[in-house]
Structure formats: structure tokens, C-alpha cells
């Protein structure tokens, strides 16, 4: 079981993701803004963070830069689950994987709920082994 912080502005998708992840045995806390996510992360100490890149006030990338600026949060696995294709970052893969330490990039139109669960479970296993 993992404590998951879900940063997703679409409330219907957030409900769907939360329901599926909770049925797989995880605890999910949802927020819609980057600012709320920082406060919630401080409160809940998540095991995994799932982030949409397209947010209202800040981008998911801005959130990740702030999130990674805290020493205590540099090791927390991050999954990007977004409508932005990864090809938008061509030539900037090091930004995501090296600078922001993103463990998985999931493109929503091609990601099944089972793939989301599998990605979270894979990261949970890696965290347990460390």
C-alpha cells in the first residue's frame, strides 16, 4: 500500500484514478493545484506523486521544480500522467529524467487504468526493495 498524492485538475479523471488506485490497495489524496499539492505533500508525506503537466495556475513542470527543491522530497517517485505527448520533450529528456527525477511518463490517451496501476505497483516494489 502506498500513500499517493494525485495532482489532477480534471475532477472526473481524478475520481476515476482515485477509485481504481484505492481498489488496488493504495491511499490517494487528490488536489487540483500545484500550491495545494505542496501543502498536501508536506502534510501527508506521499510515497508516490502523480502529476498532470497542464495545470491552471502553474505547469506541472513548475510544480516539480518546486517539489524537488525540498531535500525531503527529492527521493519520492514521480509519475507524469498527462495529455501532453512525451515527444513534446524531444531533446529535453534529461530535464524530466535527470533534473526532475521522473520515473514514469504516461500519455493519457494511450494509458489504460491497468497500466497506471502497474506503474504505481512497480514503483512501490522499487521503494520497498530500497
C-alpha positions as CSV (number, residue, x, y, z in Angstrom):
1,X,0.0,0.0,0.0
2,X,1.3,3.4,-1.0
3,X,0.3,6.9,0.0
4,X,-0.3,8.6,-3.3
5,X,-0.5,12.4,-4.0
6,X,-2.5,12.9,-7.2
7,X,-2.3,16.3,-8.8
8,X,-5.0,16.3,-11.4
9,X,-7.2,19.3,-12.4
10,X,-9.9,17.2,-14.0
11,X,-12.2,16.1,-11.2
12,X,-13.8,13.3,-13.2
13,X,-10.5,11.8,-14.1
14,X,-9.2,12.3,-10.6
15,X,-12.2,10.4,-9.2
16,X,-11.6,7.6,-11.7
17,X,-7.9,7.3,-10.9
18,X,-8.5,7.5,-7.2
19,X,-11.2,4.8,-7.2
20,X,-9.0,2.5,-9.3
21,X,-5.9,3.0,-7.2
22,X,-7.8,2.7,-4.0
23,X,-9.3,-0.6,-5.2
24,X,-5.7,-1.8,-5.8
25,X,-5.0,-1.1,-2.1
26,X,-3.4,2.4,-2.2
27,X,-4.4,5.5,-0.3
28,X,-5.0,8.5,-2.6
29,X,-5.2,12.2,-1.8
30,X,-6.2,14.4,-4.6
31,X,-5.6,18.1,-5.3
32,X,-6.2,20.4,-8.3
33,X,-3.4,23.0,-7.9
34,X,0.3,23.0,-7.5
35,X,0.1,25.2,-4.4
36,X,-2.3,22.8,-2.7
37,X,-0.1,19.9,-3.7
38,X,2.9,21.4,-2.0
39,X,0.9,21.9,1.2
40,X,-0.6,18.4,1.0
41,X,2.7,16.8,0.4
42,X,4.1,18.4,3.5
43,X,1.1,17.1,5.4
44,X,0.9,13.5,4.1
45,X,4.5,12.6,3.2
46,X,3.5,10.7,0.0
47,X,5.2,7.6,-1.2
48,X,4.4,8.4,-4.9
49,X,3.3,11.6,-6.7
50,X,1.2,11.5,-9.9
51,X,1.2,14.8,-11.8
52,X,-0.7,16.2,-14.8
53,X,1.5,18.8,-16.6
54,X,-1.4,21.0,-17.7
55,X,-2.5,22.9,-14.6
56,X,-4.4,26.1,-14.2
57,X,-2.0,28.4,-12.2
58,X,1.3,26.7,-12.7
59,X,2.5,24.0,-15.0
60,X,3.3,20.5,-13.7
61,X,7.0,21.2,-14.6
62,X,7.0,24.3,-12.3
63,X,5.4,22.2,-9.6
64,X,8.1,19.5,-10.0
65,X,10.9,22.1,-9.8
66,X,9.5,23.4,-6.5
67,X,8.7,19.9,-5.3
68,X,12.3,18.7,-6.0
69,X,13.8,21.8,-4.3
70,X,12.9,20.3,-0.9
71,X,15.5,17.8,0.2
72,X,13.0,15.5,1.9
73,X,11.1,15.2,-1.4
74,X,14.0,14.5,-3.8
75,X,13.7,10.7,-3.5
76,X,9.9,10.4,-3.8
77,X,9.0,8.7,-7.1
78,X,7.0,10.8,-9.6
79,X,4.8,9.6,-12.4
80,X,3.7,12.1,-15.0
81,X,0.2,11.2,-16.3
82,X,-0.7,13.8,-18.9
83,X,-2.3,14.8,-22.1
84,X,1.0,16.2,-23.3
85,X,2.8,13.7,-25.5
86,X,6.3,12.8,-24.4
87,X,7.5,13.8,-27.9
88,X,7.0,17.5,-26.8
89,X,10.1,17.0,-24.7
90,X,12.3,15.6,-27.5
91,X,15.8,16.8,-26.9
92,X,14.9,17.6,-23.3
93,X,14.6,14.1,-21.9
94,X,17.3,14.9,-19.3
95,X,15.0,17.6,-18.0
96,X,12.4,15.0,-17.0
97,X,14.5,12.1,-16.0
98,X,17.8,13.6,-14.8
99,X,16.8,17.1,-13.4
100,X,13.3,16.3,-12.1
101,X,13.8,12.5,-11.5
102,X,10.6,11.4,-13.2
103,X,10.3,7.6,-13.0
104,X,7.4,7.1,-15.5
105,X,5.8,9.2,-18.2
106,X,2.3,8.1,-19.1
107,X,0.4,9.7,-22.0
108,X,-3.3,9.6,-21.0
109,X,-4.8,8.7,-24.4
110,X,-2.6,5.6,-24.6
111,X,-2.6,4.7,-20.9
112,X,-5.1,2.1,-19.5
113,X,-6.1,2.1,-15.9
114,X,-4.4,-1.2,-15.6
115,X,-1.1,0.4,-16.9
116,X,-1.5,3.1,-14.3
117,X,-1.9,0.6,-11.5
118,X,1.1,-1.4,-12.8
119,X,3.3,1.7,-12.9
120,X,2.4,2.5,-9.3
121,X,2.9,-1.1,-8.2
122,X,6.3,-1.2,-10.0
123,X,7.4,1.9,-8.1
124,X,6.0,0.6,-4.8
125,X,8.2,-2.6,-5.3
126,X,11.3,-0.5,-6.0
127,X,10.6,1.7,-2.9
128,X,10.2,-1.4,-0.7
129,X,13.4,-3.0,-2.0
130,X,15.5,0.1,-1.1
